[in-house]
Amino acid sequence: MASSTSGSSRLGRPARLSQDAIVTAAQLILDRAGPEQLSMRRLAKELSSTPMALYHHVRDKDELLMLVLDAHAARFSRPKQPTEPRARFVTAANLLYEVLADCPWIVEILASDDLLAVSALWIVEDILDAAIACGLSEADAVYAYRTIWYYTAGELLIRMTRNRRRAVSEGPSHRDKAFAKLDPEKYPRLTSTASNWPQLTERDTHKRGLEDIIDAIIARCAK
């Protein structure tokens, strides 16, 4: 996500500064530059306003982020789930991935493990309900959700970071250079797969991994 701070990228002062206008402007900054580049000062500049004026509509940056999360989550309607418990479990868990993949910067915000979008809690509810329908206890259902969340967030963070680095780097990656220097006698497996490593590791295998995680948790809890 390349940062853009030129005058031509500014939104200009809205006819009336409002919470909706502030949230919309914040979303655009997040799309362009990510959460680290969002500040009340920068947001005010984008809106041709002042930080003090923004505080009349949002309490602080945390409240602003929660409003942005809620606005994004509100775009997704709660779908009808399959009746078969495992299929419902996989569908509900995969929906978490689809919602987050639509705006990867959301993962950076949610990684604080404190901020959340109330309007998206039905996704967590559906995952827990499906897990319990598969025979898991409440405690195991929460464990399953946390495991799925860590797996999903980790994959999206890695993908987003990789894309950002590629956008600003030229030539072979550090990994390619390191692999090229490996001694085949010490690292026979790595050297034999080195040429195919990008294709093998960058395939979208999230759902396959998700199903493996769910099947393993269900099997373990059934013992």
N, C-alpha and C positions, 0 to 999 in steps of 0.2 A: 504494500500500500504506500504509494509515494505521497509525501507531504506536499501540499500546495498552499503557499501563503501569499501569492501574488495578489495585487489589487483586483485583477480581473476575476479571481475565484471567489471573492466575497459575495455574500448574499445581498448586501445592501440593507438599509434600515426598513423593517416591515412597516406597513401602515400603522399598525398598533402592536407594540411588543406584548407578547402573550406567552403563556407556558407552552402552547402548541408550537409557536414559532421557534422558541428556544430549543425544544426537543428536536424539531426538524433540523435545525442548524447543527445541533450536537451530533445527530446521526450522520450528517454529511461529513463532519470532521472525522468521526470514527471510521467511516468508510474510506476516507482518503489517507488518514495518518495513524489510526489505531488509538487505543485508550490512553497511552502515555502522552500523547500530544494534545489531549483534550484538557483545557483549563478554562476557568471562568474568564480569565483575561483574554485568551484567544477567542473564546466564544463571543465575548462582548465586541471584540474587534470585528469579527465576521458579521455581526449584526449592526455595526456602526453605532454601538451603544456603549454603556459603561458597566463594569462588574457590579457596581452598586445597584444599578437598575435591574440587573438579572436577579439579584437576591430578593427582589420584591415578588418574584414568581417561583423561585426554587430556593430551598434553604441552603443547600451546599452541593458540592459535586456528587456526593453519594446519592442524594435524593434525585439529582439530575440523571445519574446512571440508572437508577431504578425506574424512573419514568421512561427512559429510552428502552430499557428491557421490556417493560410492560407494553409499550407501543409496538415493539417488534413482535412479541408473543401474541398480541391481539390479532395479528394478521393470519394466524393459524386457527382453524376451527377444529373442534374435537371430533375426530372421525369415529365411525362405527367400528368396533373391534371384532375380530373373529371370535367365535364361541369356544373353539378348542383351546384349552389353557396354554399349551406351549406356543401355539401359533399367536395367541394374544400377547404372550410374554415377549416374543421376538418382535412383533409388530410395534408394540408400545415402546420397547427399547430402541428400535431402529428409528422411530419417529423423533426421539431425542436427538439423535445424530443428524437427521435431516433438518430439523429446526436450527441447530447450531451451525451446521455446514453452510446454511444460507447467509450467515453473517459471522465468520470465524472470530472477529474481534470480541464477540460476546463471551467466548470461552475465557479470554484474558480477564474479563470483568468477573465472571462467575468463579474463577480460580481462587478468588479471595475466600470462598466458602462462607461468605457472609451475606453478600448482596444476592437477591433473587427477584424474579418477576412473578408476582402473585398470580397474574393472569395465565401463567404457564404451568402452575402447580398441578393441573390436571394430568400433565404428562407423568409426573412423579407418582400421582395417585394411581394412574393406570398401570404403571410398572409394578408398584407394590401389590395392587389387586390381582394382577395376572400371576405374580410370583406366589402369592398365597393360594390362588386357585390351582397352582401346580403342586401344592402340598407343603410349601415352605411355611415356617412359623413367621410371626411378625419380625422377630429379630433377624432371621435368615433373609427375609424379604428386603429389609433395610440393607443388610450386607450385600445382597445381590445388586440392589440399586447403586450402592456406592462403588462396587466393583465395575459395573457398567459405565458409570459416570467417569471414573478415573480412566478407563480404557478409551472411551469416546473423546474426552477432553485431551488426553495425551496424543491421540492420533491427529486431532485437528490442530493442536498447537504445533506439533512437528511439521505438519503440512504447511501451515501458515508461515512459520519461521523459515522453512526451506524456500518457499516462493518469494519471500521478502529478500533473502540473501541472493537468490538468482537474479532478481530484478536489478540489483546494483553491482553484481560481480561479472567478470569476464574471464574467459578461459576455463581450463579444467578446475574442478572443485578440489578442495583439500583432500577429500576422501579419495578421489581418483588418483591424485599424486601419491598418497600413502599406499594405496593398493598396488600401484605400479612398482613400488620399491620392495614389496614383500618377497621374502625368500620362499620359493615353492616347497622346499624341504621342511620348513618350519610351519608354514601355513598352507598346506595342500588344498584344503577345502575352500579357503578364501580366494586363493589364486585361481582355482578352477572356475569359480563363479563370478569373479571380478567383472568380466566383460558384460555379464547379464545382471549385475547387481542393481542398477537403477530400475530396469524393467521389473525385476522380481520384487523389489521393495517399495515401488511406487504404485503398484496396482491397487485398485480400490477393493480391498478384501475385508472391509469393516464388517459387513453383515455376516460373512463366514466366521470371522473371529467372534462376533457377537453370539452366534448360534453355538459355537464351541464353548464359550463361557457359560451360557445359559444351560446347556446340556450337562456340563460338568457340575454346576451348582445344584441342579435338580437331582442328578445321580448321587451326589455326595449327601444331600439332605434326606434322600430316600433311604439311606442305610440305617 
